[in-house]
Amino acid sequence: MSDSNSFVVKSLALLVVLGMGLLIGVYLPSSSSSAADEAVGNSTDVEDSRFQPRGGSLALDSGKRFIYLPLNNPAVVPANMAPFMKEDDIVAGVVVNGQARAYPQWVLVAYHVVNDTINETPIMLAHCEICSGTSAFDPVFEGLDGKSLSFQIHGIANGTFSVYDYQTHTVWSPFTGRSFTGTMHPSRMNRIPLIVEPWGNWLKRFPETEVLVANRIFIDQREHGRGDTNQIGHDYIPAGFQNVANMEDTRLPYNELVFGVANLEGSQSIAFPMALLEDQEGILKYEFAGEFYLLKKTGDFGVVAYRLRKDQEARQFRHLSETPFRVGDDQGGIWDEFGRAVNERDDDLLVTDGYFTEWYEWVSGWPESQIAD
């Protein structure tokens, strides 16, 4: 083969490899770091005994097909370059350092765990299509010299999967952000608020959003989960999950959708049924464990949730608009869905330590949880 032909062949091979990387959207994990936003606080001061996994955190058999590597720093494009997205595609949306990014559920079901970086800020996002649980966290701890942890699936516990980080081999709950065992135990991560909703709704409020790039054909070939990659809430719970779940607590139907909230100390919890939030015409102000919370259902699945500071508890709040989403109080304060103050005279509302999931998964991790009524 001539040198010129060899060069052409090698060049084409390189282009094919780069193209596959773009379609699949897999890149190396980031080691970037930044200061954590104010939330529950990345902490190693967590009660050891409260967060042990029900049934143990079981390492999965690496020979099984349901072992999946995480999605690391995936490729993204602006919304106007995403014709592959459908209006009713369910996404998990976050805003980090002013940048909105959407994670399509049809991508998340193939990986479960995403290690990403937005505007130089690390983020770990996890999703379980079985229990509908979705959460995002800041994976940076000061005790690790500002280094970012990166995660993948570890096993099953508390009715869903568990994750572990490569750096310390600590095992964590992907949705509470609390450790089960390992070098960092007991610890908990800062929660990054997110909203689960259809792409069309997210796009209306955040037209400048980015969205993950992926190939639907590749994702469909993974043949993973329950088969429908664009569904929230269902009756299917595999036997393996049932074996490590709290299936005895039938105060609510197993698969009822709830938004679960833990108090600031992490010592008490409460579940807000989505049906209850659906019945609220305005924003719900709720006192729990000596703290006040604001909750508002938005769209089919989204929940906006804030925790009030002491100086805000006496104020009266109301829902001002849906697009853009705005909440106001009787003193002229205005905030968006992530608690960011729209005007400069007010502080941001605090992040609620809570997430959207199904009842059986929530009560498996919080067996003494109350139910809001």
C-alpha positions, 0 to 999 in steps of 0.5 A, a space after each residue: 500500500 502506498 504511503 498516500 493510501 495508508 495516510 487516507 485509510 488511517 485518517 478515515 479510521 480516526 474520523 470513524 472513532 471520533 464520530 462514534 465518540 460524539 454519537 455515544 457521548 462518552 468522554 473521560 471523567 473530570 477532575 475539575 473543582 469549584 466551591 459548593 453552592 449553599 445547600 445541605 453541605 458536603 459533610 462528614 458529620 452524619 450519624 453512622 447508623 441511620 443510613 445503612 443499606 437495607 439488605 446490604 449493599 450487594 456487589 453485582 455480578 460483573 458477568 451480568 448484562 446489567 452492569 453499566 459503566 457511567 457516562 463521563 463528561 458527555 458531549 452537549 449541544 445547544 437546543 437549536 442544534 438538537 433535532 433528535 429531541 422530541 417535545 415529550 422526551 422526559 429530561 432531568 434539568 439543572 442550572 449550574 453557574 447560570 448554565 442550563 443543561 438537560 439530561 434526556 431520560 432515554 440516555 440516562 436509562 442506559 448509564 444510570 450515572 453521569 459524571 459531568 462538568 458544567 462551567 468548570 463545576 463537577 456534577 454527579 447525576 443518577 437516575 433509576 428507571 425502575 423507581 423513577 428516582 433522579 438526583 444530582 450532587 456536587 461531588 467535591 469535598 474539601 477534605 480531598 483537596 478540592 478534588 472531584 469524586 467520580 462514580 459508577 454503579 456498585 450494587 443494589 440496596 434500599 430498593 434501587 442501585 448503589 454507587 461507589 466513587 473511584 477515588 475513595 471506594 466509598 459506597 453511596 446512595 445515589 439519591 440521598 447522597 449519603 454514604 453507606 460504607 467506605 473511607 468517606 463514611 459517614 458523609 453526605 454530598 451537596 444536593 444540586 436541585 433538578 426538575 424532571 419534566 418534558 423537554 418541551 416544558 424545559 425548553 420554554 423556560 430555558 431556551 438557551 439550554 444545552 442538551 446531551 448528544 446521543 444516538 437513539 439507535 445505540 440507546 435502544 440497542 442496550 435493551 435495558 430496564 423496562 423497555 420504555 425509556 420515556 415513562 415515569 411511574 410503573 408497576 414493575 419492580 424486579 425481584 432483586 430490588 424487592 429483596 432489598 426494599 421495604 415492601 412491608 410499608 403499604 401506607 401508600 401504593 408501592 409505585 405512587 410518585 412522591 417528592 421526599 424531603 429530609 430535614 436539615 439535620 437528616 434525622 427526619 423525613 417526609 413524603 409529599 404524594 404528587 397527588 397532594 401537590 397536584 391539588 394545590 392551586 398555589 404554592 404549598 407552605 408546609 412546616 415539618 421538623 421545626 422547619 418551613 418548606 415551599 413546594 409547587 408542582 410544575 408540569 406533569 412531574 416537576 417539583 419546585 422545593 425550597 427551605 426557608 431561613 428563619 427570617 423568611 418563615 413569617 412571609 407569605 409566598 405565592 406562585 407568580 408565573 409558570 414561564 418563566 417560573 417565578 415565586 414571590 413574597 409579600 415583601 417584593 421578593 421574587 425567585 426562580 424555580 431553583 431558588 435564585 433571587 431575581 432581584 438583588 435585594 434578596 438572598 437565594 432560597 435554600 435548596 431542599 434536601 429532597 427528590 422525586 421517586 416512587 414510594 417503595 424506594 423512598 420508604 426503603 431508605 427512610 422507613 420512619 418517614 412521615 406522609 404529608 396530608 
